[in-house]
Amino acid sequence: MRGTRGDPRAHLARRGELLRRTRRPLAPRTERPGGFPLLRRRWTRRARRQPERVAAQHRGHHQQARQRARDDAPPRALRRARAGRRRWAQAFPVRGGPRAEGAGLVSLDTVDSRRLREVALTPEEYRVIVEKLRRPPNAVELGMLGVLWSEHCSYKTSKALLRRLPSTGEAVLQGPGENAGAVEIGSGWAAVFKIESHNHPSAIEPYQGAATGVGGIIRDVIAMGARPIALLDSLRFGPLPGSRHHFDGVVAGIGGYGNCIGIPTVGGEVYFDECYANNPIVNAMCVGLVRLDRLMRARAEGTGNSLMLVGADTGRDGIHGASFASVELDESSSERRPAVQVGNPFLEKCLLEACMDLAQTDAVVAVQDLGAAGLTSSVAECAGRVPGAGARIDVSLVPRRERGMTPYDVMLSESQERMLVVVQRGRESEVERIFSTWDLTSAVIGDVTDDGHLTVFDQTQVVARLPIELLTDGAPPRRLASVAPDPAPSLRLDSLPPLVDPGESLLRLLASPNLCSRRPIIRRYDHMVGDATVVAPGGDAALLRIKGTRLGLAMTTDCNARYCHLDPNLGAQHAVAEAARNIVATGARPLAVTDCLNLANPDRPEVYWELEETIAGLAHACRSLELPIVSGNVSLYNDSAGTSAIHPTPVVGMIGVIDDYSHRLEAGLKHEGDFVLLVGSSLNDLGGSEYLKVEHGTVAGRPPALDLAREAAVNRLILAAAKAGQLRSAHDCADGGMLVALAECCLLGGMGVRCPALRPEAPLRLDAAFFGETPGRFIVSVGSRAMPELQTLARRHHVEISLLGMAGGDTVEFEGQFRLSLDQMRQAWEGGLLH
C-alpha cells in the first residue's frame, strides 16, 4: 500500500486504496551511491490538501477574473480543514498547460537563436559558457545559466557603474550584496530595508504582479532575521482613465497582499505620465526591525550542513520570470502569463512567523529567499557568499503541486512563499518541528559541500553540475555605447503669459492626478495594523514608533521622473534631496538610502547615457548629504519594442531616526494665530514644474538648480528647531511649488491662512514665486513666543526665513490676489483620482 522505496509519492493514497497510518516505524532512507543521507518525510495525520479555486466574493481580497492564474494553481494553502477539499495530493496535468521547452537532458552542441532568446542569452555569452565549462551545457544547465546571467539577476550592464555609489557609514551594518541592507538605529535595534521592482509582471498581470512584488520584498527582509514592520511603494502609470486597468489592479494587489499578511502600508508615491502607458512602474519597499545580535546573513557555511526548502509547494508558475524581466515588452508579452508568479499572503504570514521562531534557535545557519530564478538563484547565491562553498541538491525531494515537472521546471520555478534554510547537520528535526507548528511543508533537499560546484541530482542521476562562481559572477560585463541625447527644449520665462488668477491655477493643480489627494489609495491599505504608526500616510514621510523605546523610524520614497527626463544627473540628485527633506519634515534625521533604478533599454546609447548620469547624480548627492546606499535594485528594458520608453525613474527609498517620537512634526496647520513661514529662498525658475505642464501644456527647461550644501544647512535648521520645540508643523515644498505646499498644510490641518499680497522682488516672477519648485524650502508654523528664537537659529545656520501669513479661518487668502475656501480646495483635491 505504501508503494516502493524511493517513490516520492509513497506516503500518498492511490486511487481505490485505503489510507491508514502505519503502526511501525519506517526504516530510514539509506545513502545511495554518490548521494548523501537524507531524512525520510514523516507521515502526517491527514492527507495533504490542495487549494481550491473559490469564487471572487469568497476571497479575502479583490482580484479581477482576467487576472487570475491560468493553468498554474497558486501555492497550496494550509493543510487545515478550511484550506481546501480533499482531493489527489498531486493534481492531474492541466490540458494545454505551459511546459518549459528544452527540458530534456540533451547536450546542446548546436543551439539556435530562438533557444538563446528564450533563456535571454546572447551567442557571445553562450560561447563564454562553453569555454568555461570546456563542454556544451545541457538543457538544465543552460536554463540555470540563462536566468542567473539575465540582466535582472546578474546586473551585467550596471554592476560596474553601481560600484560608484557610496555604501559605507558609521551606522551601516550590512551594505549591498545581501538580501537587504541594515543600519543601526539605537537602543540595540537595527533597521533592515530594501526596495525592488516588479514592473514587467505588473504590466501583464497587474494584480498578481504587484502582490508578488510585495511578497518578495517582505521575504528579503525576513531572510535577514528581521520582522517586517512597514511597506511603501512607488508607482507610475499612464494618464487616467486609459491606465485605470493597471492602476486598479496594482493598488488592489498591494493592498490585498499587505493587508492579509498584517504589515501596514504606510507611504509611497503615485505619478501619471504618457511614457508609462505601456510600461507601468511598480516598486515596493519593506522595512523591518531586528535586534543587533539577531541579524542574519545568507551564507551557506559549514560543509555537510543541510539545505531545507520550506513554505509553498513548487509549481510551474514563474518559469523564466527573471529572463522575462530582462527584455522589452512586445505584442507577444501577454502570452507569457506563466512567467508571472501567483501569491498566497496567508501562507507567507505563517512563513514569516515560523522564520521569527527560527531566529530564537541556533540550529539555523542562514535563510535565503527564493525570488527571481527560484531554487537556482537561492542555492547559488547562498553558497557564492562563502569562498569555496558548493551545494548538492536532489530535485526529486522538492515538494511539488503538479505532476510531470522536470528538473528544468523545478530549478527555474519562481513559485512564491518559499525559502531556503541552511540547517546545522543533525538538527533538522528541530527545525522541521517549527515549520510543522505553522502547518508548513519542509523538506531536506541537499547539503553544503566544499567543492565550489552546484550539483543537481534527480534521484541518482546528475542532471546539472556547474561552478558556483560561473553562476553568480561569470556573466561577462556589458560595455555599451553611451551618447547624450538631444537636449530638452529650452524655456524662456518671458515667453510665458503672466499669471492672472493664482486661485484658479491653484485649483487646477490641486485637481491634477499628480498632485491630488491619495486618499482613494490610502483607504485601501491598512496603515494602522501593528499599532506602531504615529505619522500616517498623506504627509511627507511616515513615522513608526519602536516599541519599548522612545525611538521613531521615518521612511519615504521619492522621485521626480520629469526632472530626470530633462537632466538625469540633476534629477537623481533632486530625488535624494527631496527624500531627505521629507524625512526631516517629520523631525527625523536621514540615515540611509535604498534605490531602485528604472530605465528603458540600455542597448540604446542614449538610455545607457541616462543610466550613467543617473548613477553619477545619486552618488554625488548621497556623498554630499552623507547618506550611504545600503541596498537597491536595477530594472531595465522598461519600454515596448523600442516605441515607448519610460523616463529615467531612480526611486529613492530613505529611512531616518528620531530620538523621541513625541517631538515629531506633521504637515497640517494646528493652532490658530500661528505664524506661517517660508524657510529658504525662491528662485526665478519654472523648468520641469507641474505648473508648466498643467497650465501651459509643456515640459521644458532644466530642473531647478540644486545647492546640496544649502540643502544640508536648511535640514539642520529644521532638525534643530524641531528638537528645541520651536515648530508646530513642517512641510517641504516640492511638486507644485510654495502655494500647493501651503494649500496642503491647510487641507491636512483643516485650517486656513491669511496672507498679505505676495509681491516678489525682480527678477522673481509671480508665477515662479507661487508655483516654482525651488528645492531646499519648507512651510513651517511657529507660535508667537518661539518666533524670536527661530529667527536667531536661522541666522546662526545662515538660512533665510520669510513670513507668509497667519494661520486661522477656513480660507486661503492672499490679500487682493485670490481667496479660496477650504471646501473649494478640498473638492478639487479629493476628486483627481476619481474620474
N, C-alpha and C positions, 0 to 999 in steps of 0.2 A: 504493500500500500504506500510505502514511503518513496518508492522509486529507487533508482540505482544510485550508488555512491558517486558523488561528484556532480550530480544533476543540480543546478542552482534552483530548480523549482521543486526539489524533492519534498519539501515540507508543505506543499500546497495541494489542495484537493484536486482530483481528476474527475472528469465527467462520470457520473454514475457511481462514484465511490463514496464511502462514508468517512468523514473526517473525525478522527479521535486522537487524543494525545497519548503518547507512549508512556508507559509506567517505568520503563527502564532508561537509564542514562544513555545518551548517544555516544558512540565512540568518537574520539577526536579525529579530525581530518589529518591524515599523515602528510608528511612533506614529500611532494613529488620531485622527481629529478629536475634539478636546475631551478626549483622553486624555493618557497620559504614557508615556515609554519604559519598557519592562519587559524583563527578561532572559527568554529562552526557556528552558524547562526542558530540562536536558541528558538525553541518552539514558543509561539505566542498563545494566548488564551483563546483568541478568536481569529477567524480568517481575516486576512488583510483586506482593506477596503479600498475602493477606487472612488474618486469624486464623481458626483452625479451632476450633470448639467441641469440647472434649475432655471425656472423662468425668471426674467429680469426683476419682476416685482418681489420675488422672494430673496433677492440678493441683498447684501449689506451695502451696496453702492450702485450707482448708476453706470450702466455700460450699454452703449447702443449695440443693437444686434449685429450690424455690419462690422463692428469692431471685434467681435468675439473670435476666439481661436477657431481655426478651420479644422483640419484633420487632427491636430495635436491637442490632446487634453491638457488642462492646467496641471501643475504639480499636485499630487494626490493630497487629499485633505487628511485630517487627523483620524486615527483609527478608533473613533468613538461611535457610539450608536447613532448619533445625529449626523455623522460625517458623510454617509453615503449608504446606498443599498447594497446588500450582499450580491456579489457577482464574481465572475472569474477574476482571480487576482491579477492576471495579465490580460489586457483587452485583446480581442482579435484584431488583426491588422485592418486598418481602415482602407476601404477600397479607394484606390487612386491617391492614397496618401503620399506625401513627399518622401523621397528617398535620396540620399546623397549619392550622386553618380561617382563612379570610380572607387567604390568601397571595396572592391575585390583586392586581394593581396597579390598584385601583379607588378613586377618591376617595370617602370616606365622608361625603357631605353630611348624611346622617342616620345615626345609629348607635344601635343598640338597647342596652338594659341588659345583655343577655346577652353581647354582644360586649365591652362595657366590663368586665364581671366577668371575662371570660376574660383580659384584659390587666391586671386589677387597677387600673383607673382609675375614678374617680367621674365623674358627669356634670359636676360643677363643674370638675374638672381638665380634662376634655375641652374645656369652654368656654374655659378659660385657654389651652389649646393652640391652638385656632382663633384666638383673639385675638392671640396672639403671632406665629403664622405668617401671619395675615391670609388664611387659607385652611384648608379641612379637610385633615387629614393623609391620605395614602393608607394602605393596609393595612400596608405595611412600616414606614412611619414611626410608625404607631400602635403597632405591636408594639415597636419600639425605645423609644419614649417610655414604654410601659407597663412594661417591665422596669426601665428606669432610674429611673422615678418610683415604683416599688414601694417599700414600706417597707424591704425587705431591702437595696436599693441606695441609696435617697435619704435614709433616716433622717429623713423629713419630720415624724415625730411626736416624735423625740427630739433632733434636731440642736440646737435652742435650749437644751435642758437640758444637753446634753453640754458646752457651752461653759463651764459652771461648773467643770469638772474641771481640776485643775492639770496642766499638761503641760510645764513648763519646769524646768530644773535645770542644775547645773554639768556633769553628765555627759551630758546629753541631746544627741545628735547629730541625731536625727530624731524628731519627735513625730507626733501623729495627722495623717492626710491622705495618707500614703504606703502602700505595700503592707504595711509593718511598721514598728515603732519601733526605734530604735537608740540605744545608750548606750555611752560609752567605759568600758572596764574596766581599762585599764592595759597597759603593755608594747606599745603600738601596736595593740591589738586593740579591736574594737567587738563588742558582743553585739547581735544582731538578733532580735527575738522578737515574737510575736503569738498571740492566742487567738481562735478563731472557732467558731461553732455550725454544726451540720448536723442540726438537730432534726427538721424536717419530713420530709426524705428518709429519715432513720433510722426514723421511725415507720412508714413504708410499706415500705421495704426495708432492714432493719437492717444487713445485711452491706454492701451497696453504699453505703448512706447513710453509714455510719461510715468505710468505706475511702476514699471520695472526699472526705470531710471532711478526712481526714489528708492526702491528696494535694494538696488545695487550699491548706492552710496551709503545706505544705512549699514550694509554688511561690511563695507570698508572700515567704518568706524568701529563696529563690533570686533573686527579682527584685531584691533589694537588693544582690546581689553576694556574699551570704554563703553559706557551706557549712553546711547543717543538721547539727547535732550531737546533738540530743535532741528527743524527743517526750514530751508529757504529755497527760493527758486529765482531764476532769471529767464524770462520768456520773451520771444519775438514772433510776431505773426504778420501776415499781410493785412491790408486795410480791411476793416469791417464794412459791410457784412460778409464780404467774399470769403473771409477766413473763419467764419463762425464755426464750421465743422471742426477745424483744427483747434480753435480756441476752446470750445466747449469740451471737446474730448480730452485735451491736455489738462485743463483745470479739473475736470472730473476724475481723471486718472491720478493726479497728485493728491487731491483730497480723499479719494477713495482708499488709496494705499496708506497715506499718513494717518487718517482718522482711524482706520481699522487697527493699525498697529499701535496706536496710542502715543504717537510722537507729535507734538504741536508744530504746525507750520506757522512760523512767526513773522516771516518777512519775505521780501522779494521785489521784483520789478517786472512790469509788462510794457512793451512798446510795440507799435504797429508801423510798418513801412512796406512800400511796394516790393522791396528787394527780398522780403521774407515770404512772399505769397506762395511760392512752391517749396520753400525751404525753411520751415519754422525752426526756431532755436529753443531747445528745452534743456536748460541747465539746472541741476539740483545740487544743493549743498546741505550737508549734515554736520552738526556739531555735537560732540559727546564729551563726557567727563570721566576721568579715571584717576584714582589715587596714584601718586608718583611711583610707588613701589609695585603697582599692578600693571603698569604699561607693558604691553607685549609687542614683540616683533615677529614677523612671519619668516622665521629662519628654520629650515629643516636640519637641525643639529642632532647629532647622536646617531652614529651608524647602528642599524638594527632597530631603531625606533619605528613604531607602526604608523602607517598612513591610514587614517579613518575618514571615510566620506559620510557626512551626516546631513540630515534635512530631507528635502524632497527626493522622490524617485526621479530617475533620469529618463527623459523622453527625447523626441527629435526636434523640439522647438529650439530655435536659435542657432541651428547649424549654419555656419558661415556668417554668423552675425557680425563678427569683427571685420571680416572681409567686406561685407555689405556696407559697413560704416566707413570704408576706406575708398569708396568710389563715388562718382557723381550719380545723382538720381536721374533716371530717364523714364521713358514710357513703359519700360518693362519692369520698373521697380515694384509696382503694385503686385506683380506675380511672386515677389519674394517675401510674402507674408510669413511663411515658416521661419524666416530669419528674425522675426520679431518674437521676443520671448513672452511668456504668459506668467503673470504673477499671482501669488496667493499670500496676502498680507497676514492672514491668521496663522498660517504655518510659520511665517517669518517671525511673528511675535513669540511663538514658542521657541524658535531657534535663538532669538535674542535672549530670552530668559535662561535657556539652557547654557548659552555661552557665558552669561553672567555667573551662573553656578560653577562653570568650569574655572573661572578666574579665582575661585576660592580654593582650588586644589593645585598641587604642584605636579600632578600627573601629566599635564599638558605642556608641551614644549613650544608649540606655535599653532596659530589659527590663520587660515588663508581663505579669503572669499573666492568662490567660483563665479567669476564675472565673464568678461569677454574672453573667448576661446576656451571657456569651460575648464574641464579637467586638465587639458594640455597646458594651459597657462598657469593654473594654480600650482600644479606639481613642479613645473619647470621654474617658475619664479621663486617658489619657496626653497627649492634646492639651489637655485642660482645665487642666492644671497649668502651661501656658505661655500667658500672656496673648496673645490674638490668633491663636493657632495653630489650624489646622484639619487635615483629612486627607481624602484621596481613596482609596477602595479599590474594587477590582473583584472582585465575588463569583465571577465565572466563573474566577478564578485560584486560588480556595481549593481545596486538595486535599480530595476527598470520598471517602467509602467507600460511598455509596449513590447510586443513580440517582434522578433526578426531584426532587432537592432544589431548592426555590425560593430566591430571595434572602431571603425571610422566614425560611425554615429556617436558612439559613447565618448570618444575622445574629444569630439568637436561640439557636442551638445552644449547649449547655453541655458539649459533648464534652470529656473530660478530657485532661490531659497536653499542653496546647497553651500556647504563649507567643508574645507579640508582641515583635519586636525592631526597634528603630529603628536603622538602619544608615547610616553615612555614605555619601553618594552616591559611587558609583564603587568601593566596596569590598565590594560584595555577594558577589562570587565568593570573597573571603577568608573571609567568614562562612559561606557555603554549604559550603566545604571542611571547616570544623569540624564542622558537623552531619552532613555526609556521612561523616566519620570514625566517627561514632557511629551510622551507619545510620538517620539521622533525616530525615524529609521537611522541606524548607524551600522556601518559595515567596514571592517578592516579590509582594505583593498590592496595593500602593499607595504613596503617598508623603505627606510632610508638606507642608501648604500654609500660607498666611498669611491665609486669608480667614475664619477663625473658624467654618467650617462643616464638618460631616461629610457628604461626598457619596459616595453608594454607586452604583456602576455595575454593570450586568450586561452585559459587553462594552461596546457603545457607548450603551446606554440608561441614563439616570439613573433609578434606582428609588427613591431617597430622598435628600433634602437637608435637613439640619436644623442649626440653630445649635448649636455645642458648648455654649454657656452654657445654652441651653434644656434640653439633655440632662442636663447634670451638676448644674446649680443652679436649674433652672426649676421644680421641683416646689413647689407652694405649701405652706408650712409649715402643719401642723395644730395648731390650738389647741383642745384638748379640755377638757371639763368635768372638774373634779377634786373628788372628795368622799371624805372619810375614811370607811372602813367602820366598822361597829360594832366596838368594842374587843374584844380577845380575852378569853376567860374569865379572871377574876382567880384568883389562887392564894393560899390561906391555908395556910401550913405547918402550923398547929396542927390543920388538918382531916385531915392525913395520919397514918396509923398510924405509931408509932415503928419504927425499923429493928430487926429482931430478929436476923437472921443475915446479917451483911455478906458472909460467904463464899459463901452460896447466891446472894445478889443479884449478886455479882461474876461467878459462873459464868454466870448468865443474861444479864448484859450482854455478857460476852465472846462468848457464842454468838449474840448478836443480829446480823442481817445488816449493820447499820450500823457495828458495832464489831469484828466478827470479822476474822480474818486474810484478807488479799487474795492469799495465795499461789496459789489456783486461777486468779487472773487474771494475776498477775505471771509465773508459769511459762509462760504462753502468749506472752509478749513477750520478745524478745531485748534485754536491757538491757545486755549487755556488748559488743555489736558496736561496733567503733571503738576499743576498748581505752582508753577515757578515763574510764569510770565508777569513781569511788573511794568513793562512798556510794550503795549500791544502793537500789532501791525497798523500801518497807516501813517506813522510819523517818519522820522529819519532813519532810525535803526531800532531793532527790537532789543529788549534788555531782560535777561533772566537772572533770578537770584540763585546763588549756590547755597543750597540748603545746609544749615548748620554753621554758616558763616555770614558775614556782612558783605561778602563779595557779590558783585554783579557782573555778568558777562554780556557784552553788547555784540551785535552781529548784523551785517548788512551785505547786500550785493549791489553792484553799481556798474554802469557803463553807458556812455552816450555814443552809440554807433554812428550817429550823423557826424560827430566830431571826427571819429576815426576814418570815416569816408573822405572827409576833407583833408585830414592830415593824420595818418595812422600813429606817428610818433607822439605828437602833441595830444591826440585823442586818448591814447593809452595813459599818458600822464594825468590827464583830466580824470580818468576812471579811478586811479589810485587816490588822487586828491579829493574827489567827491566822496569816496568811501570813507576816507579819514575824517572828513567834515561831518558825515553822518554819524560816525561813532562818537566824535567829540560833542555833537549836539545832544547826546544823552548824558554827558558828564563823564564818559569813559575815555580812557587813554588807548589809542590804537596800538595793537600789539603785533599782529602778524597777518599775512595775506595768503589766500589760495586763489589761483586764477584758472580760467577756462578760456582758451583762445579759439574762437570760432571764426573760420575764414573759408574762402572758396577754394578752387582748385589751384594748388601751388605749382602745377606744371605750367601755368600761365605766368610769364615773367613778372607781370605787374602784381599778381597775387603774392608771389614769393617775396617781392619787394615789400608788400604790405606786411607780411609776416616778419621780415627782418626789422622793419621800422616799429612795428607794434611791440616786439620784444625789447628793442632798444629803449622805447619810451617807458615801458614797465620797469626795466632795470634802473633807469635814471631816476624816476620818481620814487621808487622804493628805497634806493640808496639815499636820496636826499631827505626822505622822511624817516629813515632808519627803520624800515619795515621789511623783515625777511619774508620771502615767499617759501612756504614750507611744504606745499603740495599743489597739485594742479592737473590740468588735462588739456589736450590739444585735439580739436575737432576740425578736420579739413574736408575738402570736397563738398562743401555746402553750396552746391549750385546744381542746376538742372541741365546737364549735357552742354554746358558752356553758354547757355542762353540766358540764364537767370542766376546771377551771383549775388551773394549777400555782401553787405558792408562788413569790413573787419569789425568783429564784435568781441573784444577782450573783456570778458566779465571778471570783475574783481570781487571776490568774497573776502571780507575782513572781519576780524574779531577784536574786541578791546575789553579792558577790565576797569571796573570802578571799585575802589576800596570799600565804599559804603553805599549800597544801592538806595539808601534813604536820601542821599544827596543827588539823586538822578534829576535830569531835566526832561521836559516834554515840549512839544512844539506849540500846543494850544495856549492862547492867552487865558489867564486865570483870574486876575484881580483888576477890578475897575479902578481907574486912576493911575495905573502903572505907566511909566514912560516906555514907549516903544522905540527902539533904537536900531539903526543900521550899523553893524560893525564891519569895517572895511570900506574901501573906496570903490567907486564905479568907473568903468572905462567907457569910452565912446565907441562901442562895438556891438554889432548885431550878427556877426558871422556865425552861421550854423545854428541860429537860435530857432526855438519853436515859434516865436513871434514872426520871424521872417517866413517860415513855412506856412503858417496858418493864415496870416494876414496878407502876405504878398505872393504866396504860392511858389516859392523858390528856395533852393538850398545852394548857398553860395558863400564865398569868402573863406576865411580860415577860422578855426576855433579861437575863442578869446585867449589873449596872452596869459601865460601861467607863470607866476613867480613862486617857486616852491619854497624859497626862504621866507617869503611873505606869508605863504600858507602856514608854515610851521609857526610863525610868530602869532598869527591870528588864533590858531588852535591852542597855543599855550595860554593866550589871554582868556579864552573861553573856559579852559580847564581850571585856571587859577581862580577866575571869578565864580565858577560853579562850586569849587571846593570851599571858597570863602562865604558861600551862601548869598552872593550878591545878585544872582539871576533868578528870575521866576520862571522863565521859559527860554528856549533857544530853538531856532530852525534855520537850516542852511539855505542859502539862495542858490538855486541851480536851474533846472529846466523852467523856462517861463520868466525868469528874472525876479527882481525885487517885488514887483506888485503881485505876482502869482504867489510868491512865498508869503507875503503879508496876508493875502486872502486865505491861504491855507491855515495860517495861525488863527485867524478869526473863525473859520469854519470848524476847525478841530476843537477850539476852546468855547465856541458858542458865544463869542463876544466881539463886538465891533471895534473900530478905531477911528478917531477923529484926527485929521492931519491938516496942517496948513498947505497951501498950494505948493507943489513941487516946482521950483524954479532953478533948474541946473545951470551952472556957470558954463559959458562957452569954453571949449568946443563941444561939451556934452549935450547931445540932443535929448529932447524929452522922451522919445520912444526908447532910446538906449538907456536912459535913467530908469524908466518904468520896467522895460522888458528885456534889456540887455542881460546876458548871462555871465557877467564878470565873476570869476571864481574868488574864493577867499573872503566871502561875505556871509554874515548871519543876521537874522532878525531876532532880537532879544527883547525881553521885557524886564524892567527893573523897578523896584519900589523907590519912592522918593528919598527915603533915608539912605539907600545904598548907592544912589546916583553919584555923589561926590567921590565915594571910594572907587567906583568903577572907572570914573574919569581919570583918577590918579593911576589906577592899574593900567589903563590903556596907554597913558603917556609913558609909563615905565616900559611897556612892551612895544612902543613906537607903532601903535595901531590907531587908525582913525576911527572915531565913532561920531555919528550924527543923529540928531533927534528927528524921528519921523512924525510922532504924534502921541496921543494919549489913548489908552485902552478904555472902552466903555461903549454902551449903547448897543444897538442892533443893526448898525450900518457901517459901511466902509466909505469914508468921505475924505476927499482931498478938496479943500475949500475952493470953490469956483471952477473946479475941473470935472469932477463927477461925484455922484453919490449913489451907492447901491445898497439895498437891504441884504441882510444875510440870507433871507428866503430866496431872493432873486439869484444870488450866487449859488446857493445850495441846489436849487432846481437845475441850473446849468451843470454844476459839478457832478451831481449824482446821476445824471442821465447819459453820460458819454458812452458807457458800455452797454446800454440797454437797447440801442437802436440798431 
